[in-house]
Amino acid sequence: MSATTASAESQGWQLGFGTKMGRTYVLNALLLIYILNFIDRSLIGVVAPVMKPELGISDTAFGLLTGFGFALFYTIIGIPLAQISERRNRVGIIAICLALWSLMTALCGLATEVTIGGLVLGGFWMLLIFRIGVGVGEAGCTPPANSLISDYYPADKRASALGYYAMGVTLGTMLANFIGGPITDVFGWRVAFFVLGTPGVIVAIIFFLTVKEPPRGYTDPPDARQQKRERIPFTKGLSVLATKRSFWFMTAACTLAAFCGYGIATFQSLYIVRTFGLTAGQAAVWVNVPVAAAAAAGTALTGWSVSRMARSHPTAIAWLPGAGLIVCVPFYLWAFLSSNIWICVIGLCIGAFIKYGYLAAQYTIAQGVVSSQMRAVSTAIMLFVVNLLGYGLGPLFIGAMSDIFFEVQLAAANVGDISRATCSTLQVGEVSAIADACAQANPVSLQHAMLLTSTFYVLAGILLFFAVKPLKSEMNLK
């Protein structure tokens, strides 16, 4: 080894793995994969105004389909996949999982009633099976991706890199609406699943062939890298995390934020269509796209701001997003109380821009309070809680509350026992007591559910502030 090579190796942990151009390519490749992750995850909410009446399901059933049915398997599979990624090739794991969830997304377009061995499965159950497949595939994305980023980027650049990567949540949601909405209006919801699901298979092949697996712990200080590396059992990893109070405050805060965020995002198209009479495509492009773009900008800005403040305010990664979660609440209330579509859009955009900085916090803190050997497992444990309780229960909660409020509205109208499916089959322009009751109860019931859920962001922000004090001693702030 030459002196120049040795010098480069000795300084590599401070600069990151590979060249600057190489790191940029890998980060953008991972961002693209995360975008595809959320395109496939979010698309079902985009097509909901068309798909839901066709399948004849309630808001509660839709919340189960989009939330808990997906999240349960996503979280269960996530832990073992994270442990495997601590020992195996992370690039290969991401590529295989990307191909799997993309294929399952495309298959969602085939959901229809089938008979298997005399057992009749309706479209809802077929769609649920394919959504479970999407969840199993997507479980192998984020933990190994975060671990890769932490080996490609040194500690002082990690917050901005992870914040940039976290934009995949909002950019994926935006593109699912921007592309999936118009396709749904023109060709139907089934075609939307085919068109947006299949490109991931091609991306998986390119990613596997062009991205290099870095040495584990490459960006750790030399003394830490020289320590003997051994597999850390899940139970031992959990016991280490049990002592990290900042990790659990952050996890609780992000779980509650995800509970609100996933629930609102899942039902946002339905709310817009019911309240303002737009088509699924119009709601996606006119409302959801600008909201997602604002959220992406806010996520990136928070990560950048925290990196700039790292030396003078190292705990800003907790308190800055925490403040955002509290401040966003009035804007959400303003949006959901407005009868003007453009005021609603402005309120949703401002709220999304302010709140989504918590994504940078959840990944940076989860990576920063543990050694390089535990990064994927730490992220998986955090995502297990966030997704099972946040993503799993958020849409289900809004759906259930919407159905409860719907029944209350109809009872007040005194029109008898009317289901939401019955309201969906009414002809446009029909004049009757039932039609009037449906026209009132459909949007108002979901509005009340959205308003109630929005207020929980305040508690999420307070919990992130609680993470500040222990973070000073628990996070590697070198």
BELVEN-V701063 format. One line per field, one symbol per residue. phi: phi as a letter, one per 30 degrees, with the letter a starting at -180 (. if undefined). A space follows every 50 residues. Layout:
phi=???
//
This chain:
phi=.dddddddddceddcjdiddddddddddddddddddedddddeddddeec dddddicdddddddddcdeddededdddddddddddccdddddddddddd dddddddedcdadbcbhicccdeddddddddddddddddccdeddddded ddcdedcddddddddddeeddddddeddcdddddddcjdddedddddded dddddddddcccddddiecdeeddddddcbdceedddddddddcdddddd ddddddddedddddddcddddddddcidddddddddcddddddddddddd ddddddddceddbdcddcddddddddddeeddddddcdccdddddddddd edddddddddddddddddcbdddcdddedddddeddddddddcedddddd dddddddddddddhcjdccdddddcdddidcadddddddddeddddeddd dddedddedddddddddddddecccdcd
//
